[in-house]
Amino acid sequence: MKTRIAAALVAGIAVAATTPAFAAKDAPAAAASGVAGIAIANPSAVVGASAAYQTAQQQRPVTYKPQIDQANARKGQIEAQLKPLIAKLEADSKVAAPNRAALQQQYEQIQQIEQAGQAEIQKILEPLNLSQQYVLEQIGDKLDAATQAAMDKKKVTLVLDSQSIIKAGQAYNLNQDILNELNVLIPSAQLVPPAGWMPRAQREQQAQAQAAQQGAAPAAAQPAKKQPEGR
């Protein structure tokens, strides 16, 4: 359950620290009573509106300011490096008889610089992405309990994902109730992950690989069975 929730959160919430996490169309509405045990909710929107997530979004640009400044500076350097190359490519392409092979070579050079620069900037900003996933995982671990608490209070037995519902009245919306419970269970989240921390999906993948290796080792160590001698 927690693995599915965490996957949905990562898919539903942008990793950029400056991206709004809670769109107006997903604003939670109080669920009215007497909804015959059925409700709808948007888990990603609820997490994005949670106090823990919002606080982390505000703290991250401050905590990771050195990495952000470094990434911005490197971006400026790459843009400065590319500017004359792009200008030359544009100028050479407008001559009467352009050298197609030379133009292709210039274009590939620009692409290589751009791709290498993007990879370098992503590496610089990797701590921010890990922080984002760490916060989401902490909140996601509490989301199931918050949902169940809201269901119990509203006497709801079935909650459907609002993103898969074509149309429903606001009386069915359980977002605010889940949000209230979530803010109680996790009012704040730890922003900086421990050294060596990996997202749950990577941890599970690593554990599966280790289990497969351990299972293969004893099998490889067993001696081959001796064939019975013919009479």
C-alpha positions as CSV (number, residue, x, y, z in Angstrom):
1,M,0.0,0.0,0.0
2,K,2.7,2.5,1.0
3,T,4.7,1.6,-2.1
4,R,1.8,2.4,-4.4
5,I,1.1,5.6,-2.5
6,A,4.7,6.8,-2.7
7,A,4.8,6.1,-6.5
8,A,1.6,8.0,-7.0
9,L,3.0,11.0,-5.0
10,V,6.2,11.1,-7.0
11,A,4.2,11.0,-10.2
12,G,1.7,13.6,-9.1
13,I,3.8,16.2,-7.5
14,A,6.5,18.2,-9.4
15,V,10.0,18.0,-8.1
16,A,10.9,21.6,-8.8
17,A,10.9,23.6,-5.5
18,T,9.3,26.6,-7.2
19,T,6.4,24.7,-8.7
20,P,3.0,25.2,-7.0
21,A,2.1,21.9,-5.4
22,F,-1.7,22.5,-5.0
23,A,-3.6,23.8,-8.0
24,A,-6.8,25.7,-7.4
25,K,-8.9,23.1,-9.2
26,D,-7.8,20.6,-6.6
27,A,-8.6,22.8,-3.6
28,P,-10.0,20.6,-0.8
29,A,-13.7,20.9,0.1
30,A,-15.2,19.7,3.3
31,A,-17.0,16.4,2.9
32,A,-20.6,16.6,4.0
33,S,-22.1,13.9,6.2
34,G,-24.5,11.3,4.9
35,V,-22.7,10.3,1.8
36,A,-23.6,6.6,2.1
37,G,-20.1,5.4,2.8
38,I,-18.5,6.6,-0.5
39,A,-16.0,9.5,-1.0
40,I,-13.4,10.7,-3.4
41,A,-10.0,12.2,-2.8
42,N,-6.8,13.3,-4.6
43,P,-3.8,12.0,-2.6
44,S,-1.2,14.0,-4.5
45,A,-3.2,17.2,-4.0
46,V,-3.7,16.5,-0.3
47,V,0.1,15.9,0.2
48,G,0.9,19.0,-1.8
49,A,-1.4,21.1,0.5
50,S,0.0,19.5,3.7
51,A,1.8,21.7,6.3
52,A,4.9,19.4,6.1
53,Y,5.2,19.7,2.4
54,Q,4.5,23.5,2.2
55,T,7.1,24.1,4.9
56,A,9.7,22.0,3.2
57,Q,9.1,23.9,-0.1
58,Q,9.8,27.1,1.7
59,Q,12.9,25.8,3.6
60,R,14.6,24.0,0.7
61,P,15.7,27.1,-1.3
62,V,17.3,28.4,1.8
63,T,18.9,25.1,3.0
64,Y,20.2,24.3,-0.5
65,K,21.1,27.8,-1.6
66,P,24.8,26.9,-2.3
67,Q,23.7,24.2,-4.8
68,I,21.1,26.5,-6.4
69,D,23.6,29.3,-6.8
70,Q,26.2,26.9,-8.2
71,A,23.7,25.6,-10.7
72,N,22.6,29.1,-11.8
73,A,26.2,30.1,-12.2
74,R,27.0,27.1,-14.2
75,K,23.9,27.6,-16.4
76,G,25.1,31.2,-17.1
77,Q,28.5,29.9,-18.1
78,I,27.1,27.3,-20.5
79,E,24.8,29.9,-22.0
80,A,27.7,32.2,-22.5
81,Q,29.7,29.4,-24.2
82,L,26.8,28.5,-26.5
83,K,25.9,32.1,-27.5
84,P,28.7,32.6,-30.1
85,L,28.4,29.1,-31.4
86,I,24.7,29.5,-32.0
87,A,25.2,32.9,-33.6
88,K,27.9,31.4,-35.9
89,L,25.6,28.5,-36.9
90,E,22.8,30.9,-37.7
91,A,25.1,33.1,-39.8
92,D,26.7,30.2,-41.7
93,S,23.3,28.7,-42.5
94,K,22.2,32.0,-44.2
95,V,25.0,32.2,-46.7
96,A,24.3,31.6,-50.4
97,A,25.9,28.1,-50.5
98,P,26.1,26.8,-47.0
99,N,28.4,23.9,-46.1
100,R,25.9,21.3,-44.9
101,A,28.5,19.0,-43.4
102,A,30.1,21.9,-41.5
103,L,26.6,23.1,-40.3
104,Q,25.9,19.6,-39.1
105,Q,29.1,19.5,-37.2
106,Q,28.4,22.8,-35.5
107,Y,24.9,21.7,-34.6
108,E,26.2,18.5,-33.0
109,Q,28.8,20.4,-31.1
110,I,26.1,22.7,-29.6
111,Q,24.0,19.7,-28.8
112,Q,26.8,18.0,-27.0
113,I,27.6,21.1,-24.9
114,E,23.9,21.5,-24.0
115,Q,23.5,17.8,-23.0
116,A,26.7,17.8,-21.0
117,G,25.6,21.0,-19.3
118,Q,22.2,19.7,-18.4
119,A,23.7,16.5,-16.9
120,E,26.1,18.6,-14.9
121,I,23.4,20.9,-13.6
122,Q,21.2,17.9,-12.7
123,K,24.1,16.5,-10.7
124,I,24.6,19.7,-8.8
125,L,20.9,19.8,-8.0
126,E,20.7,16.1,-7.0
127,P,20.6,16.9,-3.3
128,L,17.5,19.0,-3.8
129,N,15.8,16.2,-5.7
130,L,16.7,13.7,-3.0
131,S,15.3,16.1,-0.4
132,Q,12.1,16.4,-2.3
133,Q,11.7,12.6,-2.5
134,Y,12.6,12.2,1.2
135,V,9.9,14.7,2.3
136,L,7.3,13.0,0.0
137,E,8.2,9.6,1.4
138,Q,7.8,10.8,5.0
139,I,4.4,12.3,4.3
140,G,3.4,9.3,2.1
141,D,4.1,7.0,5.0
142,K,1.4,8.8,7.1
143,L,-1.1,9.2,4.3
144,D,-2.7,5.8,4.7
145,A,-3.3,6.4,8.4
146,A,-4.7,9.9,7.8
147,T,-7.0,8.6,5.1
148,Q,-8.3,5.8,7.4
149,A,-8.8,8.3,10.3
150,A,-10.8,10.6,8.0
151,M,-12.9,7.6,6.7
152,D,-13.7,6.5,10.3
153,K,-14.8,10.0,11.3
154,K,-17.0,10.4,8.2
155,K,-18.2,6.8,8.3
156,V,-16.8,6.2,4.8
157,T,-16.0,2.7,3.7
158,L,-14.9,3.4,0.1
159,V,-12.6,6.1,-1.2
160,L,-12.1,6.6,-4.9
161,D,-9.4,8.6,-6.7
162,S,-11.0,11.8,-7.8
163,Q,-8.7,11.8,-10.9
164,S,-10.5,8.8,-12.3
165,I,-14.0,10.2,-11.5
166,I,-15.8,12.0,-14.4
167,K,-18.1,14.0,-12.2
168,A,-19.0,14.1,-8.5
169,G,-20.5,16.6,-6.1
170,Q,-18.4,18.3,-3.4
171,A,-20.3,16.4,-0.8
172,Y,-18.2,13.4,-1.7
173,N,-14.8,15.2,-1.4
174,L,-12.7,13.9,1.5
175,N,-9.6,15.9,0.7
176,Q,-9.9,18.4,3.6
177,D,-10.7,15.7,6.1
178,I,-7.6,13.7,5.1
179,L,-5.5,16.9,5.1
180,N,-6.6,17.7,8.6
181,E,-5.6,14.3,9.8
182,L,-2.3,14.4,7.9
183,N,-1.3,17.7,9.5
184,V,-1.8,16.2,12.9
185,L,0.1,13.0,12.1
186,I,3.1,14.8,10.5
187,P,3.1,18.6,11.1
188,S,6.6,18.9,9.7
189,A,9.1,16.7,7.8
190,Q,12.8,16.3,8.0
191,L,14.2,18.2,5.0
192,V,17.7,16.8,4.7
193,P,17.9,13.0,4.2
194,P,20.5,10.9,6.1
195,A,23.8,10.2,4.3
196,G,23.4,7.4,1.8
197,W,19.6,7.6,1.8
198,M,17.9,6.3,-1.3
199,P,14.2,6.5,-2.3
200,R,12.1,3.5,-1.5
201,A,12.0,2.2,-5.1
202,Q,15.8,2.1,-5.2
203,R,16.0,0.5,-1.8
204,E,13.6,-2.2,-2.9
205,Q,15.4,-2.8,-6.1
206,Q,18.7,-3.1,-4.3
207,A,17.2,-5.5,-1.8
208,Q,15.8,-7.7,-4.6
209,A,19.2,-7.7,-6.3
210,Q,20.9,-8.7,-3.1
211,A,18.4,-11.4,-2.5
212,A,18.8,-12.8,-6.0
213,Q,22.6,-12.9,-5.5
214,Q,22.3,-14.6,-2.2
215,G,19.9,-17.2,-3.6
216,A,22.2,-17.8,-6.6
217,A,25.4,-18.3,-4.5
218,P,24.3,-21.4,-2.5
219,A,23.1,-23.0,-5.7
220,A,26.4,-22.4,-7.4
221,A,28.3,-23.7,-4.4
222,Q,26.5,-27.1,-4.5
223,P,28.7,-29.9,-6.0
224,A,27.3,-31.6,-9.0
225,K,25.5,-34.9,-8.2
226,K,27.5,-38.0,-9.0
227,Q,26.0,-40.1,-11.7
228,P,25.4,-43.7,-10.8
229,E,27.9,-46.1,-12.4
230,G,26.5,-48.4,-15.0
231,R,26.5,-52.1,-14.2
